[in-house]
Amino acid sequence: MDSSLYKCCFCLSTVKNPLVMCYQTHVGCFNCICQHLRHDVLSQHECPLCRQALHIRYDRLISETASTFHRSKRRKPSTVDPHEVFKKLLALKKKDKYRVFTRTLKRFANAAVSEEDLEQLDQDIQNIVSARISAQRLLDQKLYDPALYTNISI
């Protein structure tokens, strides 16, 4: 495969954690697209190459192929990977990552501005997952009655 097909339109290097931005399969890095969504508040969020409306999603073929290409490390790795936190968020929302999730990514990009925000989001997702597991365990042991807690949804 030719690695030039897998260039990010923002940073112009081989994509890392690629996302398809529009129906013409223009590709960008996860972090670059988040930055674009965060800083491009006034526009209608268009694909920077074809100016179509954004329809962000993962693509199996592009993800698998792009992972085989070498990419030089440009930055110091952070303690929390935003891509991993976003995948946990999609799993928590029970969204299929191969379907369009533009609105979810816009909200995530605006919420995860700093490293502290990202760590807090990761911790919050972990807390919700743990609460669901605990509630299910108590329900299985018949110690928890969800009818008593109708105003609280776990």
N, C-alpha and C positions, 0 to 999 in steps of 0.2 A: 504494500500500500504506500501511497505517496503522502508523506507527512504534511506537505503544503496544503492538502485539503482540510487539515485539522488545525488551522491557525485561528486564534482568537481575533476577532475584528477590533478589539480594544487594545490589548497589549501586544498583538502581532507575534506572539510566540505560540508554540504548540499548546493546545488547550489542556487545562488541568480541571478535572471534574466537569466535563462538557455538558452544556445545556443547549438545546435547540431553541432558538428565539422566535422563529416564525414558520409559516407553512412551506417556505422555500429552503428550509433546513440550514439557515445560517447559524453558525456555532460560536459560542463564547464561553469563557471560563466562568465558573460559578461565582468566584469573588469579583471578577470584572463586571458581570451583569448586576450583582448586588450593588456595587459602587455606582453603576450607571443609573439604577433605579433610585438610589438614595440621593444622588446629586441632580437628577433630571426631574425635579418635582413639578416644574411648570409645564412641561410638554405632555403630550398624549401617550408617552412611552411607546415609541416606534422602534422597529428594528433599524439599527444604524446603517445597514447596507441597502435595504430595499424600501425602507420607510413604510412598511406594512405594520399593522397593529401587532403588538407582542402576543405570542401564544407560546409561553415557555413550558418546556417539558423535557424529560430525559428521552434518549433514544438508545435502545440496546446496542445496536451495531456501532454507533459512534462512540458510546461509552467504552465498549470492549476494545475497539480498535485504537482509540486514543490512549488507552492505558498501556499499550505496547510501545509507544513512542517515548524516546528520551526527552526529558525536559530539564533544563538547567535550573538550579535552585537560585532564585533571585532574592528571596526574603528569608528572614529568620522565622522558623515555624512558631506559631503561637501555641499557647497551652491548650486552647480549645479550638478544634477545627470547625469553622462555620458550616462547611458542607455536611459534616457528620451530625451537627445539631439540627440542621434543616431536614436531613433524612429522618431523624428521630421525630421531628415535628410532623412530617408527613405520615409517619407510621401512627403517631398519636391521633391524628385527625382521620385516620383510616382512608387516606387518599392514595390512589394508584399513581405511582411516580412516572408512569409512562403516559399519563393523561395530562392535559393542560392544567397548570397550577400557577398561573400568572399572578392572580390576586394574593395568594398565599405568600409567594416570593416577594411581592412588593411590600407586604406588611412585615415580613421577616427582615427585609433589608432596612426598613425604617426603624425597626425595634432593636436590631443588633448593630448599633453604630460603633460602640467601643468594645474593647476586650472585656470589660466588667459587665456590660449588658449581655454579651454573648455567654459569659460564664453563668450569669443569673438565669438566662433562658434555659441553658442546659440543666441547671439545678432544678428549675421549676418543672421541666419535662420529666426529670427523674422522680420528683416528688409525686407528680400525678400518676405516673406508672406504678410507683410503689403503693400509693393509696388504692388504686384499682385492684392490685394483687391482694392487698390486705383485706379489702372489702369482700372480694370473692372468697378468700379463705374463711372469713367469718361467716359469710353466707352459707358456705358448704358445711360448716359446723353448726349451723342453725343458731348462731349467736348474734346475728345481725338481721334486722328486719328493715328492708329498704322502704317499706310503706311508712315507717316512722320518720324517714328523712326525705320526704318528697320534694322539699324546697332546696335540698342540697344534691347536686348531681356529681357523682364521681366517675 
